[in-house]
Amino acid sequence: MATDFFLIRHGQTEWNRDGRMQGHGDSPLTDLGHAQARAIAARLGGLRPDALVCSDLGRARQTAAYTAQVTGLSPAIDPGLRERNLGIFEGLTPAEVQARHPEAYQRWRSQDPAYAMPGGESLLQRTARVLAALGAHALAHPGARIAVITHGGCLDSMIRSVLHIPFDARRGYQLPNAAFNHFQCHEGHWSLLAWGDRAHLVHLNPS
């Protein structure tokens, strides 16, 4: 039986707005982020998910709280769905990283999937963690519809893995806050059914 996953990036945060790297660090949702969270909650509610899962980081939990209100589901908190640990980069803008840690910045910009910045983790480590977490939920909920509130990096790991996009390739797609993404897992094989759908967010940014 196929398990459907509605994978959602959290709403906009203060650090998103300010261009700061978050990783395992955290910042609260902005007013726009709360509006985005309400909009995706309404959309998910119409799909009647059987389970709600979210990262343990505050921005994901804030976003998931709106879906919990709409669906009546209690979110299962899963640290495996955290954003990539960015170590010494967290809380900094890319320009600040470049100024303070120029060598580490160049390694990070190279897109080396095995590179872990000091105190952080690599793209490959994040991807293995995310795939293991989602695979466990697929096994626990065969044939179910699962809403997952997670992070942009986790979505990046999923689309690259499912569509076989090299991890050292520049990203040619967007990772919008609170967009709708639909993956399906059947007997351990993943497919992508919808990506970056923002129809429910148009009223927040008509342009």
Protein Blocks (a to p, Z undefined) as FASTA:
>chain_A
ZZddddddddddfklmnopafklmccdddfklmmmmmmmmmmmmmnopabdcddfbfklm
mmmmmmmmmnopacdddfklpccdekjmgopafklmmmmmmmlmmmmmnopakbccehia
cfklmmmmmmmmmmmmmmmmghiacdddddfklmmmmmmmmnopafkbccfbdcdehiac
ddddeehiacdfbghiaklmmmmmmZZ
